[in-house]
Amino acid sequence: MQGGKQWNASVMATHNTSFKIKVVNSGVHGSIMVGFILSSSFHSSGNIFTSEYGYFMYLHDGFLYGNNQNRSYGMPVLAGSIVEVKLDKEKRTISFGVDGKNLGVAFRNCSFVNELFPAVDLRDPLTSVALLS
């Protein structure tokens, strides 16, 4: 998947509870969002990473967006890094890992866990990621 001049989203049409991506190129600004989105809120025009409809980590600065809030969570993620995203439906939590290091629970009490889909959102023509699993 490669970025463009606006946010370019990809939603996986599966209810996987975990997935991994490799940051192939973080582009000029590192504008990559990765996480889960509410299936009914996805649309092909404009960005999808609104904190109202999904749970994301912004790889540029490690901030979290979800539950109508944003906050610091991790460090910037660079090209070559592997990012893992996990949804625990029973505990209603989402966590992230970078290069094999678990960053801990990012979101608790997630809503609509049975309607969340894995999602990646890119911006910047040079930005690209590869889906690993």
Backbone as JSON Lines, residues from 0, in Angstrom:
{"i":0,"aa":"M","n":[0.85,-1.16,0.0],"ca":[0.0,0.0,0.0],"c":[0.89,1.22,0.0]}
{"i":1,"aa":"Q","n":[0.54,2.23,-0.8],"ca":[1.35,3.43,-0.91],"c":[0.49,4.66,-0.71]}
{"i":2,"aa":"G","n":[1.06,5.69,-0.09],"ca":[0.35,6.93,0.19],"c":[0.19,7.8,-1.04]}
{"i":3,"aa":"G","n":[-0.46,8.94,-0.85],"ca":[-0.68,9.91,-1.91],"c":[-0.72,11.3,-1.33]}
{"i":4,"aa":"K","n":[-1.4,12.22,-2.0],"ca":[-1.47,13.59,-1.53],"c":[-2.5,13.78,-0.43]}
{"i":5,"aa":"Q","n":[-3.44,12.85,-0.32],"ca":[-4.42,12.88,0.75],"c":[-4.33,11.54,1.49]}
{"i":6,"aa":"W","n":[-5.06,11.41,2.57],"ca":[-5.06,10.14,3.31],"c":[-5.64,9.06,2.42]}
{"i":7,"aa":"N","n":[-4.94,7.93,2.32],"ca":[-5.37,6.78,1.53],"c":[-5.54,5.61,2.46]}
{"i":8,"aa":"A","n":[-6.74,5.11,2.55],"ca":[-7.05,4.08,3.55],"c":[-7.18,2.71,2.92]}
{"i":9,"aa":"S","n":[-6.87,1.72,3.74],"ca":[-7.11,0.33,3.37],"c":[-7.7,-0.36,4.59]}
{"i":10,"aa":"V","n":[-8.83,-0.98,4.39],"ca":[-9.47,-1.74,5.46],"c":[-9.5,-3.19,5.03]}
{"i":11,"aa":"M","n":[-9.05,-4.07,5.9],"ca":[-9.03,-5.49,5.57],"c":[-10.41,-6.09,5.81]}
{"i":12,"aa":"A","n":[-10.93,-6.75,4.81],"ca":[-12.28,-7.3,4.89],"c":[-12.3,-8.6,5.66]}
{"i":13,"aa":"T","n":[-11.84,-8.54,6.88],"ca":[-11.79,-9.71,7.73],"c":[-11.86,-9.24,9.18]}
{"i":14,"aa":"H","n":[-12.34,-10.09,10.04],"ca":[-12.43,-9.74,11.45],"c":[-11.2,-10.23,12.22]}
{"i":15,"aa":"N","n":[-10.03,-10.19,11.59],"ca":[-8.81,-10.58,12.3],"c":[-8.68,-9.77,13.58]}
{"i":16,"aa":"T","n":[-8.16,-10.42,14.6],"ca":[-7.96,-9.71,15.86],"c":[-6.52,-9.25,16.02]}
{"i":17,"aa":"S","n":[-5.66,-9.59,15.07],"ca":[-4.3,-9.06,15.09],"c":[-3.75,-9.04,13.67]}
{"i":18,"aa":"F","n":[-2.82,-8.14,13.45],"ca":[-2.13,-8.08,12.16],"c":[-0.81,-7.35,12.34]}
{"i":19,"aa":"K","n":[0.09,-7.57,11.37],"ca":[1.4,-6.92,11.38],"c":[1.65,-6.24,10.05]}
{"i":20,"aa":"I","n":[2.3,-5.09,10.12],"ca":[2.75,-4.41,8.91],"c":[4.24,-4.1,9.06]}
{"i":21,"aa":"K","n":[4.9,-3.96,7.94],"ca":[6.27,-3.45,7.92],"c":[6.23,-2.08,7.27]}
{"i":22,"aa":"V","n":[6.85,-1.11,7.92],"ca":[6.96,0.23,7.34],"c":[8.08,0.17,6.31]}
{"i":23,"aa":"V","n":[7.71,0.18,5.04],"ca":[8.69,0.1,3.96],"c":[9.35,1.46,3.77]}
{"i":24,"aa":"N","n":[8.54,2.51,3.73],"ca":[9.05,3.87,3.59],"c":[8.17,4.79,4.42]}
{"i":25,"aa":"S","n":[8.76,5.52,5.35],"ca":[7.96,6.41,6.2],"c":[7.75,7.78,5.56]}
{"i":26,"aa":"G","n":[8.25,7.97,4.33],"ca":[8.0,9.2,3.6],"c":[8.6,10.42,4.25]}
{"i":27,"aa":"V","n":[8.14,11.57,3.87],"ca":[8.67,12.83,4.38],"c":[8.19,13.08,5.8]}
{"i":28,"aa":"H","n":[6.92,12.8,6.08],"ca":[6.33,13.12,7.37],"c":[5.98,11.91,8.23]}
{"i":29,"aa":"G","n":[6.15,10.71,7.71],"ca":[5.79,9.52,8.48],"c":[4.31,9.41,8.76]}
{"i":30,"aa":"S","n":[3.5,9.89,7.84],"ca":[2.05,9.95,8.04],"c":[1.39,8.6,7.8]}
{"i":31,"aa":"I","n":[1.43,7.75,8.83],"ca":[0.84,6.42,8.77],"c":[0.02,6.22,10.04]}
{"i":32,"aa":"M","n":[-1.23,5.83,9.88],"ca":[-2.1,5.48,11.0],"c":[-2.4,3.99,10.87]}
{"i":33,"aa":"V","n":[-2.35,3.28,11.99],"ca":[-2.62,1.85,11.96],"c":[-3.48,1.49,13.18]}
{"i":34,"aa":"G","n":[-4.47,0.62,12.97],"ca":[-5.35,0.24,14.07],"c":[-6.59,-0.48,13.6]}
{"i":35,"aa":"F","n":[-7.71,-0.18,14.23],"ca":[-9.0,-0.79,13.89],"c":[-10.03,0.31,13.69]}
{"i":36,"aa":"I","n":[-10.95,0.06,12.76],"ca":[-12.01,1.02,12.45],"c":[-13.37,0.31,12.5]}
{"i":37,"aa":"L","n":[-14.38,1.07,12.9],"ca":[-15.75,0.57,12.88],"c":[-16.17,0.4,11.42]}
{"i":38,"aa":"S","n":[-16.6,-0.78,11.06],"ca":[-16.87,-1.1,9.66],"c":[-17.87,-0.15,9.01]}
{"i":39,"aa":"S","n":[-18.89,0.26,9.72],"ca":[-19.92,1.12,9.12],"c":[-19.45,2.54,8.89]}
{"i":40,"aa":"S","n":[-18.3,2.94,9.44],"ca":[-17.83,4.32,9.27],"c":[-16.84,4.47,8.13]}
{"i":41,"aa":"F","n":[-16.4,3.36,7.54],"ca":[-15.41,3.46,6.47],"c":[-16.06,4.0,5.2]}
{"i":42,"aa":"H","n":[-15.36,4.94,4.57],"ca":[-15.75,5.44,3.26],"c":[-14.48,5.69,2.48]}
{"i":43,"aa":"S","n":[-14.55,5.65,1.18],"ca":[-13.35,5.71,0.35],"c":[-12.85,7.12,0.09]}
{"i":44,"aa":"S","n":[-13.58,8.14,0.49],"ca":[-13.11,9.5,0.26],"c":[-12.75,10.15,1.6]}
{"i":45,"aa":"G","n":[-11.57,10.71,1.66],"ca":[-11.13,11.38,2.87],"c":[-10.5,10.43,3.86]}
{"i":46,"aa":"N","n":[-10.09,10.99,4.99],"ca":[-9.39,10.14,5.96],"c":[-10.37,9.34,6.8]}
{"i":47,"aa":"I","n":[-9.86,8.26,7.38],"ca":[-10.7,7.38,8.19],"c":[-10.29,7.38,9.64]}
{"i":48,"aa":"F","n":[-9.18,8.02,9.97],"ca":[-8.64,7.82,11.3],"c":[-9.23,8.77,12.33]}
{"i":49,"aa":"T","n":[-10.49,9.1,12.18],"ca":[-11.12,9.94,13.2],"c":[-11.23,9.17,14.5]}
{"i":50,"aa":"S","n":[-10.98,9.85,15.58],"ca":[-11.01,9.19,16.88],"c":[-12.41,8.8,17.3]}
{"i":51,"aa":"E","n":[-13.4,9.24,16.55],"ca":[-14.79,8.91,16.86],"c":[-15.16,7.51,16.37]}
{"i":52,"aa":"Y","n":[-14.52,7.03,15.31],"ca":[-14.93,5.79,14.67],"c":[-13.88,4.68,14.7]}
{"i":53,"aa":"G","n":[-12.76,4.91,15.32],"ca":[-11.74,3.89,15.32],"c":[-10.71,4.1,16.41]}
{"i":54,"aa":"Y","n":[-9.72,3.24,16.4],"ca":[-8.65,3.25,17.4],"c":[-7.33,3.1,16.65]}
{"i":55,"aa":"F","n":[-6.5,4.14,16.66],"ca":[-5.31,4.17,15.84],"c":[-4.08,4.66,16.61]}
{"i":56,"aa":"M","n":[-2.91,4.21,16.13],"ca":[-1.65,4.79,16.54],"c":[-1.08,5.5,15.31]}
{"i":57,"aa":"Y","n":[-0.69,6.75,15.51],"ca":[-0.08,7.55,14.46],"c":[1.42,7.3,14.54]}
{"i":58,"aa":"L","n":[1.98,6.65,13.52],"ca":[3.36,6.21,13.59],"c":[4.36,7.37,13.53]}
{"i":59,"aa":"H","n":[3.94,8.51,13.07],"ca":[4.82,9.68,13.01],"c":[5.34,10.08,14.39]}
{"i":60,"aa":"D","n":[4.46,10.03,15.39],"ca":[4.86,10.48,16.72],"c":[4.48,9.53,17.85]}
{"i":61,"aa":"G","n":[3.82,8.42,17.52],"ca":[3.43,7.45,18.54],"c":[2.18,7.84,19.31]}
{"i":62,"aa":"F","n":[1.46,8.87,18.87],"ca":[0.23,9.28,19.56],"c":[-0.91,8.32,19.22]}
{"i":63,"aa":"L","n":[-1.85,8.23,20.15],"ca":[-3.05,7.42,19.97],"c":[-4.23,8.32,19.65]}
{"i":64,"aa":"Y","n":[-5.11,7.81,18.79],"ca":[-6.35,8.49,18.44],"c":[-7.48,7.48,18.57]}
{"i":65,"aa":"G","n":[-8.42,7.73,19.47],"ca":[-9.55,6.83,19.68],"c":[-10.32,7.25,20.9]}
{"i":66,"aa":"N","n":[-11.55,6.75,21.03],"ca":[-12.41,7.16,22.15],"c":[-12.54,8.67,22.23]}
{"i":67,"aa":"N","n":[-12.57,9.33,21.06],"ca":[-12.7,10.79,20.97],"c":[-11.6,11.53,21.73]}
{"i":68,"aa":"Q","n":[-10.4,10.98,21.71],"ca":[-9.28,11.63,22.38],"c":[-7.99,11.33,21.63]}
{"i":69,"aa":"N","n":[-6.94,12.06,21.95],"ca":[-5.61,11.7,21.5],"c":[-4.65,11.9,22.66]}
{"i":70,"aa":"R","n":[-3.63,11.05,22.68],"ca":[-2.66,11.14,23.78],"c":[-1.36,10.46,23.37]}
{"i":71,"aa":"S","n":[-0.31,10.8,24.08],"ca":[1.0,10.21,23.84],"c":[1.0,8.75,24.28]}
{"i":72,"aa":"Y","n":[1.71,7.9,23.53],"ca":[1.73,6.47,23.85],"c":[3.11,5.86,23.61]}
{"i":73,"aa":"G","n":[3.64,6.06,22.41],"ca":[4.91,5.44,22.06],"c":[5.86,6.43,21.41]}
{"i":74,"aa":"M","n":[6.84,5.9,20.76],"ca":[7.84,6.69,20.06],"c":[7.52,6.69,18.57]}
{"i":75,"aa":"P","n":[8.13,7.62,17.81],"ca":[7.97,7.56,16.35],"c":[8.46,6.22,15.81]}
{"i":76,"aa":"V","n":[7.79,5.72,14.79],"ca":[8.13,4.44,14.18],"c":[8.79,4.72,12.83]}
{"i":77,"aa":"L","n":[9.96,4.16,12.62],"ca":[10.77,4.46,11.44],"c":[10.66,3.37,10.38]}
{"i":78,"aa":"A","n":[11.13,3.69,9.18],"ca":[11.16,2.73,8.08],"c":[11.93,1.49,8.51]}
{"i":79,"aa":"G","n":[11.43,0.34,8.11],"ca":[12.04,-0.93,8.46],"c":[11.43,-1.57,9.69]}
{"i":80,"aa":"S","n":[10.67,-0.8,10.45],"ca":[10.06,-1.32,11.68],"c":[8.85,-2.2,11.36]}
{"i":81,"aa":"I","n":[8.61,-3.15,12.25],"ca":[7.44,-4.03,12.18],"c":[6.48,-3.59,13.28]}
{"i":82,"aa":"V","n":[5.23,-3.32,12.91],"ca":[4.21,-2.89,13.86],"c":[3.15,-3.98,13.95]}
{"i":83,"aa":"E","n":[2.83,-4.38,15.18],"ca":[1.79,-5.37,15.41],"c":[0.64,-4.7,16.16]}
{"i":84,"aa":"V","n":[-0.58,-5.02,15.74],"ca":[-1.78,-4.47,16.37],"c":[-2.64,-5.64,16.83]}
{"i":85,"aa":"K","n":[-3.09,-5.59,18.08],"ca":[-3.89,-6.69,18.65],"c":[-5.17,-6.17,19.27]}
{"i":86,"aa":"L","n":[-6.27,-6.85,18.95],"ca":[-7.58,-6.58,19.55],"c":[-7.96,-7.78,20.41]}
{"i":87,"aa":"D","n":[-8.19,-7.54,21.68],"ca":[-8.67,-8.6,22.58],"c":[-10.16,-8.34,22.79]}
{"i":88,"aa":"K","n":[-11.0,-9.13,22.12],"ca":[-12.44,-8.9,22.16],"c":[-13.03,-9.17,23.55]}
{"i":89,"aa":"E","n":[-12.48,-10.16,24.26],"ca":[-13.01,-10.47,25.59],"c":[-12.72,-9.34,26.58]}
{"i":90,"aa":"K","n":[-11.51,-8.82,26.54],"ca":[-11.14,-7.74,27.46],"c":[-11.5,-6.36,26.91]}
{"i":91,"aa":"R","n":[-11.89,-6.32,25.62],"ca":[-12.24,-5.07,24.93],"c":[-11.06,-4.08,24.96]}
{"i":92,"aa":"T","n":[-9.86,-4.6,24.62],"ca":[-8.66,-3.77,24.61],"c":[-7.96,-3.87,23.25]}
{"i":93,"aa":"I","n":[-7.16,-2.85,22.96],"ca":[-6.3,-2.84,21.78],"c":[-4.91,-2.47,22.24]}
{"i":94,"aa":"S","n":[-3.92,-3.22,21.74],"ca":[-2.53,-2.93,22.09],"c":[-1.68,-2.95,20.82]}
{"i":95,"aa":"F","n":[-0.5,-2.36,20.94],"ca":[0.43,-2.27,19.83],"c":[1.79,-2.78,20.26]}
{"i":96,"aa":"G","n":[2.56,-3.23,19.28],"ca":[3.94,-3.61,19.5],"c":[4.78,-3.11,18.35]}
{"i":97,"aa":"V","n":[6.03,-2.79,18.62],"ca":[6.94,-2.32,17.57],"c":[8.23,-3.13,17.69]}
{"i":98,"aa":"D","n":[8.6,-3.76,16.59],"ca":[9.83,-4.55,16.52],"c":[9.94,-5.57,17.65]}
{"i":99,"aa":"G","n":[8.82,-6.24,17.94],"ca":[8.8,-7.29,18.94],"c":[8.61,-6.81,20.37]}
{"i":100,"aa":"K","n":[8.58,-5.5,20.58],"ca":[8.39,-4.96,21.93],"c":[6.93,-4.57,22.12]}
{"i":101,"aa":"N","n":[6.27,-5.2,23.11],"ca":[4.88,-4.89,23.42],"c":[4.82,-3.53,24.12]}
{"i":102,"aa":"L","n":[4.05,-2.6,23.56],"ca":[3.92,-1.27,24.14],"c":[2.83,-1.19,25.19]}
{"i":103,"aa":"G","n":[2.13,-2.3,25.43],"ca":[1.08,-2.32,26.45],"c":[-0.28,-1.95,25.88]}
{"i":104,"aa":"V","n":[-1.28,-2.0,26.75],"ca":[-2.65,-1.69,26.34],"c":[-2.75,-0.21,25.99]}
{"i":105,"aa":"A","n":[-3.25,0.05,24.79],"ca":[-3.41,1.42,24.31],"c":[-4.83,1.92,24.55]}
{"i":106,"aa":"F","n":[-5.81,1.05,24.33],"ca":[-7.21,1.42,24.49],"c":[-7.92,0.37,25.34]}
{"i":107,"aa":"R","n":[-8.74,0.83,26.26],"ca":[-9.56,-0.04,27.11],"c":[-11.03,0.26,26.85]}
{"i":108,"aa":"N","n":[-11.88,-0.68,27.2],"ca":[-13.34,-0.51,27.05],"c":[-13.72,-0.1,25.63]}
{"i":109,"aa":"C","n":[-13.12,-0.75,24.66],"ca":[-13.41,-0.45,23.26],"c":[-14.86,-0.82,22.92]}
{"i":110,"aa":"S","n":[-15.51,0.06,22.21],"ca":[-16.89,-0.17,21.79],"c":[-16.93,-0.99,20.51]}
{"i":111,"aa":"F","n":[-18.01,-1.7,20.3],"ca":[-18.3,-2.4,19.05],"c":[-17.18,-3.34,18.61]}
{"i":112,"aa":"V","n":[-16.59,-4.09,19.55],"ca":[-15.44,-4.93,19.21],"c":[-15.73,-5.96,18.13]}
{"i":113,"aa":"N","n":[-16.98,-6.37,17.98],"ca":[-17.33,-7.33,16.94],"c":[-17.54,-6.68,15.58]}
{"i":114,"aa":"E","n":[-17.46,-5.36,15.52],"ca":[-17.64,-4.63,14.26],"c":[-16.38,-3.88,13.84]}
{"i":115,"aa":"L","n":[-15.26,-4.18,14.49],"ca":[-14.01,-3.51,14.16],"c":[-13.22,-4.31,13.13]}
{"i":116,"aa":"F","n":[-12.62,-3.6,12.18],"ca":[-11.8,-4.21,11.15],"c":[-10.4,-3.6,11.18]}
{"i":117,"aa":"P","n":[-9.38,-4.41,10.87],"ca":[-8.02,-3.86,10.77],"c":[-7.95,-2.79,9.67]}
{"i":118,"aa":"A","n":[-7.2,-1.73,9.94],"ca":[-7.12,-0.62,8.98],"c":[-5.74,0.04,9.01]}
{"i":119,"aa":"V","n":[-5.33,0.52,7.84],"ca":[-4.11,1.3,7.69],"c":[-4.46,2.52,6.86]}
{"i":120,"aa":"D","n":[-3.98,3.67,7.27],"ca":[-4.26,4.93,6.57],"c":[-2.94,5.65,6.34]}
{"i":121,"aa":"L","n":[-2.66,6.0,5.08],"ca":[-1.38,6.62,4.71],"c":[-1.59,7.98,4.07]}
{"i":122,"aa":"R","n":[-0.61,8.84,4.26],"ca":[-0.6,10.12,3.55],"c":[0.84,10.47,3.26]}
{"i":123,"aa":"D","n":[1.12,10.87,2.08],"ca":[2.46,11.23,1.61],"c":[2.79,10.28,0.46]}
{"i":124,"aa":"P","n":[3.09,10.8,-0.71],"ca":[3.33,9.94,-1.87],"c":[4.46,8.92,-1.68]}
{"i":125,"aa":"L","n":[5.38,9.19,-0.79],"ca":[6.51,8.29,-0.6],"c":[6.26,7.24,0.47]}
{"i":126,"aa":"T","n":[5.18,7.35,1.2],"ca":[4.88,6.44,2.31],"c":[4.36,5.11,1.78]}
{"i":127,"aa":"S","n":[4.9,4.01,2.32],"ca":[4.38,2.7,1.94],"c":[4.59,1.7,3.06]}
{"i":128,"aa":"V","n":[3.69,0.72,3.11],"ca":[3.76,-0.36,4.1],"c":[3.5,-1.68,3.4]}
{"i":129,"aa":"A","n":[3.93,-2.76,4.03],"ca":[3.64,-4.1,3.54],"c":[2.89,-4.86,4.63]}
{"i":130,"aa":"L","n":[1.84,-5.54,4.27],"ca":[1.09,-6.37,5.19],"c":[1.83,-7.69,5.36]}
{"i":131,"aa":"L","n":[2.17,-8.02,6.61],"ca":[2.92,-9.25,6.87],"c":[2.0,-10.38,7.32]}
{"i":132,"aa":"S","n":[0.99,-10.08,8.11],"ca":[0.05,-11.11,8.57],"c":[-1.17,-10.46,9.14]}
